[in-house]
Amino acid sequence: MATVGFRNIQKTYGGKVKVIHGISFDIADGEFVVLVGPSGCGKSTLLRMLAGLEDISGGEITIDNKVVNELESKDRDIAMVFQSYALYPHMTVRENMAFSLRLRNAEQKLTDERVAKAAKILNLDQLLDRHPRELSGGQRQRVAMGRAIVRDPKVFLFDEPLSNLDAKLRVAMRAEIKALHQRLKTTTVYVTHDQIEAMTMADRIVVMHDGIIEQIGTPLELFDHPSNLFVAQFIGSPAMNVVPGKLRRSGTGVEVEAVGARWPLPASTAGNDGQAVQYGVRPTDLRLAASGIAAKVVVVEPTGAETEMLVQIGDAQFVIVLHGRTEAKPGETVHLELDAASVHLFDAASGKRLN
C-alpha cells in the first residue's frame, strides 16, 4: 500500500491546449478515491499521468513520497484496470492473470499461488482454463481485476471499468470492487463519469470540471454541502432542482422570490436584499402538502417503493421523489412544502454557496 500525492499538476498538449490546470491533493494509504466529472474534464488524463502513460507538463506526482515523474510505468508498482478489459484472446484466464508475473520472471510456484489466491477472491476458480471469448462481460472484468491483484501493487488504478456492462451487472460489480478494496486495503484511484458509482464506492470523491478541482470530500459531504452550483447539480440522482431568483429580506425573515412563488430560507443565510441567486432543492426534500407552493403535475412515474413526479411551477419544472405512492394525476394541481434547512442557495454570478 502507498500514499499518492499530486503537486500543482499541469498538462498541455502541443504547447497550447491546457487540459489540467495546477491540480494538487493527497490520497492516504489504503484510501479509495474516485475522480468524477463530465467527459473532457481531465480525470482520465490525470489517472494516466499517475500510471506513467502520459507525460506530465508541470508539477510532481509522488507514490510513497517518491517523485515518479521520470519513472517508467512498469517501475511505479501500480496496476491498472481498463474500460476495455485488455485481455489477450489467445490466452486462458490463468495465463492472462499470470502474464505480468511471467514478464518479471517470477518463480512458477509464486505465480501459481498468486493466481489461485486472486481466482478464489474473485470467484474465478472454475474459469481458469477458459478463453476470454467464453466469458461474459462481468467475468472478463473480474479477470482484468485478477490480473491486477496478482501483481500485488502499491496502487490500483481503475479507468471507467464498468461502462461496458449493463445496468444490473454494473451494480453487482460496484459491490465486488468495493468488497475487494475492503479486503485488500490497497490504495485505489477510480475514474468514472457516473456519480452513482462515485457516491456508492468512494471514501472521498474528487469532483473535476474543465481541468480543475471543484470540490473534494466524502460522498455525503458533497451531497449535503456542495460548495458551488456545479457540484450541487452534478452530485445526486435525480439531479438537484435549481431555479434563478432574487433574495428578499424583510422584518419577518429571508426568502427567495422565484418562478412566481416565495421559497423559504434559513435565517442565517448570507446575501443582500435583491441579490440574484440560484435556489436549489433536492427532489427528495420536496413533499406533497394540503397547502403551500402550487404546482401542476406533468408526469407521474411509480417505481414501487417510490414515486417520481415531474411538476410545473411557473416556467420551471421540478422533479419530486416521494416515498410511497400518490393519487395525483397529470394535469392536477398539487401543493408542495419543504424545510428551509434542506435548501441550497448559490450566488448567481459566481456559483458559490451562500448558506
C-alpha positions in Angstrom: 0.0 0.0 0.0 1.1 3.6 -0.5 0.2 7.3 -0.3 -0.2 9.2 -3.6 0.4 13.0 -4.0 -0.3 15.5 -6.8 1.6 18.8 -6.6 0.5 21.5 -9.0 -0.1 19.0 -11.8 -0.4 20.5 -15.3 -1.0 19.0 -18.7 -0.7 20.8 -22.0 -1.0 19.3 -25.5 1.1 20.8 -28.3 2.2 23.6 -26.0 -1.1 25.4 -26.5 -4.1 23.3 -25.3 -4.1 23.2 -21.5 -6.3 20.4 -20.1 -5.1 20.2 -16.4 -4.7 23.5 -14.5 -2.5 23.0 -11.5 -4.2 20.2 -9.6 -3.0 19.4 -6.0 -4.3 16.9 -3.5 -3.2 13.8 -1.5 -4.5 10.3 -1.2 -4.0 8.5 2.0 -2.6 5.0 2.4 -5.4 2.5 1.7 -7.9 5.1 0.7 -10.4 4.6 -2.1 -10.6 7.9 -4.1 -12.9 8.4 -7.0 -12.2 11.1 -9.7 -15.5 12.1 -11.1 -16.7 14.7 -13.6 -18.2 15.1 -17.1 -16.4 13.9 -20.2 -13.4 16.0 -21.1 -12.8 17.3 -17.5 -9.3 15.7 -17.3 -10.0 12.9 -14.9 -8.7 10.1 -17.2 -5.7 12.2 -18.2 -4.8 12.7 -14.5 -5.0 8.9 -14.0 -2.9 8.2 -17.0 -0.2 10.6 -15.8 -0.2 8.8 -12.4 0.1 5.5 -14.3 3.0 6.8 -16.4 1.1 6.6 -19.7 1.0 10.3 -20.2 3.8 12.8 -19.8 3.5 15.5 -17.1 3.8 19.1 -18.4 4.3 20.6 -14.9 4.3 19.7 -11.2 5.1 16.4 -9.4 3.4 13.1 -8.7 4.6 11.1 -5.8 4.0 7.5 -4.7 5.0 6.8 -1.1 6.7 10.3 -1.0 8.9 9.4 -4.0 8.6 11.6 -7.1 7.8 9.3 -10.1 7.6 11.8 -12.9 10.5 10.2 -14.7 9.8 6.6 -13.8 8.6 4.2 -16.4 5.1 2.8 -15.9 6.5 -0.7 -15.2 8.6 0.7 -12.4 5.9 2.6 -10.5 4.4 -0.5 -8.8 0.9 0.2 -9.9 -1.7 -2.0 -11.6 -4.4 -0.6 -14.0 -7.8 -2.0 -15.0 -9.1 -0.5 -18.2 -12.6 0.0 -19.6 -11.8 -2.4 -22.5 -10.6 -5.3 -20.2 -7.5 -5.6 -22.5 -7.3 -9.4 -22.2 -5.2 -11.5 -24.6 -7.8 -13.5 -26.6 -5.4 -16.4 -27.3 -4.6 -16.9 -23.6 -6.6 -18.7 -21.0 -7.9 -16.9 -17.9 -5.0 -18.4 -15.9 -2.4 -17.3 -18.5 -3.9 -13.8 -18.7 -3.8 -13.4 -14.9 -0.2 -14.7 -14.7 1.2 -12.7 -17.6 2.6 -9.8 -15.7 4.4 -12.1 -13.3 5.9 -14.1 -16.1 7.2 -10.8 -17.7 9.1 -10.3 -14.4 10.4 -13.9 -14.5 8.7 -14.7 -11.2 9.0 -18.2 -9.9 6.3 -20.6 -11.1 5.3 -21.5 -7.5 4.8 -17.8 -6.6 2.8 -17.2 -9.8 0.6 -20.2 -9.2 -0.1 -19.2 -5.6 -1.0 -15.6 -6.5 -3.2 -16.7 -9.4 -5.0 -19.2 -7.2 -5.5 -16.6 -4.5 -6.9 -14.0 -6.9 -9.1 -16.5 -8.5 -10.6 -17.5 -5.2 -11.2 -13.9 -4.2 -13.0 -13.1 -7.5 -14.8 -16.5 -7.8 -12.9 -17.4 -10.9 -11.8 -20.9 -9.8 -13.9 -22.7 -12.3 -13.0 -20.4 -15.2 -9.2 -20.6 -15.2 -8.9 -22.8 -18.3 -11.4 -20.8 -20.4 -10.5 -18.2 -23.0 -11.9 -14.6 -22.9 -14.4 -15.3 -25.7 -16.0 -17.9 -23.5 -16.7 -15.4 -20.7 -19.5 -12.8 -20.0 -18.6 -9.1 -19.7 -18.7 -9.3 -15.9 -16.4 -12.4 -15.9 -13.9 -10.6 -18.2 -13.9 -7.6 -15.9 -13.1 -9.9 -13.0 -10.3 -11.5 -14.9 -8.9 -8.0 -15.6 -9.1 -7.2 -11.9 -7.5 -10.6 -11.1 -4.6 -9.7 -13.4 -4.1 -6.5 -11.4 -4.4 -8.3 -8.0 -1.6 -10.9 -8.7 0.9 -8.1 -9.2 0.3 -7.1 -5.5 0.8 -3.4 -6.4 1.1 -0.4 -4.2 -1.8 1.3 -6.0 -4.8 0.1 -8.0 -6.0 2.3 -10.9 -9.4 1.9 -12.5 -10.4 3.8 -15.6 -14.2 3.6 -16.1 -14.1 -0.2 -15.7 -17.8 -0.7 -15.6 -19.0 1.4 -18.5 -19.2 -1.5 -21.0 -21.5 -3.5 -18.7 -25.3 -3.5 -18.5 -27.1 -1.7 -15.6 -27.7 -4.7 -13.4 -24.2 -6.0 -13.8 -22.7 -2.6 -13.1 -24.5 -2.6 -9.7 -23.1 -6.1 -8.9 -19.6 -5.2 -10.0 -19.6 -2.0 -7.9 -20.2 -4.1 -4.8 -17.5 -6.6 -5.9 -14.9 -3.8 -6.3 -15.8 -2.2 -3.0 -15.7 -5.5 -1.2 -12.3 -6.2 -2.9 -10.9 -3.0 -1.6 -12.2 -3.6 1.9 -10.4 -7.0 1.8 -7.1 -6.0 0.3 -6.9 -2.4 1.7 -4.8 -1.3 -1.3 -4.8 2.4 -2.2 -7.2 2.8 -5.1 -7.8 5.6 -7.6 -11.0 5.1 -9.6 -12.2 7.2 -12.6 -15.8 7.5 -13.6 -18.3 9.9 -15.1 -21.1 8.1 -13.2 -21.8 10.0 -10.0 -23.8 7.0 -8.6 -20.6 4.9 -8.8 -18.7 7.6 -7.1 -21.2 8.0 -4.3 -21.5 4.3 -3.5 -17.8 3.3 -3.7 -15.6 6.2 -2.6 -14.1 7.1 0.7 -13.6 10.5 -0.9 -14.7 12.0 -4.2 -12.7 14.5 -6.3 -15.1 16.4 -8.5 -13.4 17.8 -11.6 -14.5 20.2 -14.2 -12.6 21.7 -17.1 -9.2 20.6 -15.7 -9.6 21.9 -12.2 -10.9 20.5 -8.9 -14.3 21.9 -7.9 -14.5 20.1 -4.5 -13.0 17.2 -2.6 -14.9 15.4 0.2 -16.8 12.3 1.4 -19.9 11.3 -0.7 -22.3 12.7 2.0 -20.3 15.9 2.4 -20.6 16.6 -1.3 -24.3 15.7 -1.3 -25.2 17.7 1.8 -22.9 20.7 1.4 -21.9 21.2 -2.2 -19.5 24.2 -2.3 -20.8 25.6 -5.6 -23.5 25.2 -8.2 -21.6 22.8 -10.4 -21.1 20.3 -7.6 -24.7 20.7 -6.5 -26.1 19.8 -9.9 -23.6 17.1 -10.7 -23.8 15.1 -7.4 -27.2 13.5 -6.7 -29.7 11.4 -8.7 -32.2 12.7 -9.8 -30.3 16.0 -10.1 -31.0 18.9 -7.8 -33.8 21.2 -8.8 -32.3 24.7 -9.4 -34.1 27.9 -10.4 -33.0 31.5 -10.6 -34.5 34.0 -8.2 -34.0 37.1 -6.1 -33.1 37.2 -2.4 -35.6 39.1 -0.3 -35.1 40.3 3.2 -37.8 41.8 5.4 -38.7 42.1 9.1 -40.1 38.6 9.0 -37.0 36.9 7.7 -35.4 36.0 4.5 -36.7 34.1 1.4 -36.3 33.8 -2.3 -38.7 35.1 -4.9 -38.5 32.6 -7.9 -40.9 31.3 -10.6 -43.8 33.3 -9.2 -43.5 31.8 -5.6 -41.9 32.6 -2.3 -39.4 30.0 -1.2 -38.1 29.6 2.4 -34.5 30.1 3.6 -32.7 29.6 6.9 -32.5 32.8 8.9 -28.7 32.6 8.9 -28.4 32.8 5.0 -25.8 35.3 3.7 -26.5 37.7 0.9 -28.1 41.1 0.2 -31.7 42.0 -0.5 -32.3 41.8 -4.2 -29.2 39.8 -4.9 -29.5 37.4 -7.9 -29.3 33.8 -6.7 -29.8 30.2 -7.7 -32.2 28.4 -5.4 -31.7 24.6 -5.2 -33.7 21.8 -3.6 -33.2 18.1 -3.8 -36.1 16.0 -5.3 -36.3 14.0 -2.0 -36.7 17.2 0.1 -39.9 18.3 -1.6 -43.2 16.7 -0.3 -46.9 17.0 -1.0 -49.0 19.0 1.4 -52.5 20.4 1.9 -51.2 23.9 1.3 -48.0 25.5 0.1 -46.5 26.2 -3.3 -48.9 25.3 -6.1 -47.6 23.0 -8.8 -49.2 21.4 -11.9 -48.5 17.7 -12.3 -46.9 16.9 -15.6 -45.7 13.2 -15.3 -46.1 10.6 -12.6 -43.7 7.6 -12.6 -44.4 5.0 -10.0 -41.4 2.6 -9.3 -43.0 0.6 -6.4 -41.4 1.8 -3.2 -41.1 5.3 -4.6 -42.9 7.6 -7.0 -41.1 10.2 -9.2 -43.1 13.2 -10.3 -42.4 16.0 -12.7 -44.3 19.2 -11.9 -44.5 22.7 -13.4 -44.2 25.8 -11.3 -44.3 29.0 -13.3 -42.0 28.5 -16.2 -39.8 25.9 -14.4 -40.1 22.2 -14.0 -39.3 20.3 -10.8 -38.6 16.7 -10.1 -40.0 15.3 -6.8 -39.2 11.8 -5.4 -41.9 10.6 -3.0 -41.6 7.7 -0.6 -44.6 5.5 -1.3 -47.4 6.2 -3.8 -49.7 9.0 -4.7 -53.2 9.5 -6.2 -52.1 12.6 -8.1 -52.7 12.6 -11.9 -51.2 14.6 -14.7 -52.9 17.9 -15.1 -54.0 18.2 -11.5 -52.7 20.9 -9.1 -50.8 19.8 -6.0 -49.2 21.8 -3.2 -45.6 21.4 -2.1 -43.7 22.2 1.1 -40.1 21.9 2.2 -37.9 22.7 5.2 -35.7 25.8 5.0 -32.8 23.7 6.4 -32.8 21.5 3.3 -32.3 24.4 0.9 -29.1 25.1 -1.1 -28.5 28.7 -2.2 -25.9 29.9 -4.6 -24.8 33.3 -5.9 -25.9 33.6 -9.5 -22.7 35.4 -10.7 -20.0 33.2 -9.0 -22.0 30.0 -8.4 -20.6 29.9 -4.8 -22.7 28.6 -1.9 -24.4 31.3 0.3 -25.9 29.2 3.1 
